[in-house]
Amino acid sequence: MEIEVLGPGCNNCKKLHAETEKALHQLGLEVPVTKVERIDEIVAHGALMTPALVINGKVKAAGRIPSQAELTSWLATAAMDR
């Protein structure tokens, strides 16, 4: 499973990273969360707003921090699909 947090390193980007790691921990998954801060890489993903969360190459959220319920659901689904 591949998880990326897209953003220039702002507070919301850091919060999304932390919340994603928290959801992974709750699910008992040990998956690294990659920070993507380069604008050209963010644009390549098609994310128009940051922070953005990408799971297995798909942008799941952009311009907001998803709830823990959303994060947990997306991550659990992605874990089952691998």
VENUR-V223194 format. One record per backbone hydrogen bond with DSSP energy under -1.0 kcal/mol. NH is the residue of the N-H (numbers start at 1). CO is the residue of the C=O. Records with the same first field share a line. If there is no record, write none. Layout:
NH = CO / CO
//
This chain:
4 = 54
5 = 34
6 = 52
7 = 36
14 = 10
15 = 11
16 = 12
17 = 13
18 = 14
19 = 15
20 = 16
21 = 17
22 = 18
23 = 19
24 = 20
25 = 21
26 = 22
27 = 23
28 = 25
29 = 24
34 = 3
36 = 5
42 = 38
43 = 39
44 = 40
46 = 43
47 = 42
52 = 6
53 = 61
54 = 4
55 = 58
56 = 2
58 = 55
60 = 53
61 = 53
63 = 51
71 = 67
72 = 68
73 = 69
74 = 70
75 = 71
76 = 72
77 = 73
78 = 74
79 = 75
80 = 76
81 = 77
//
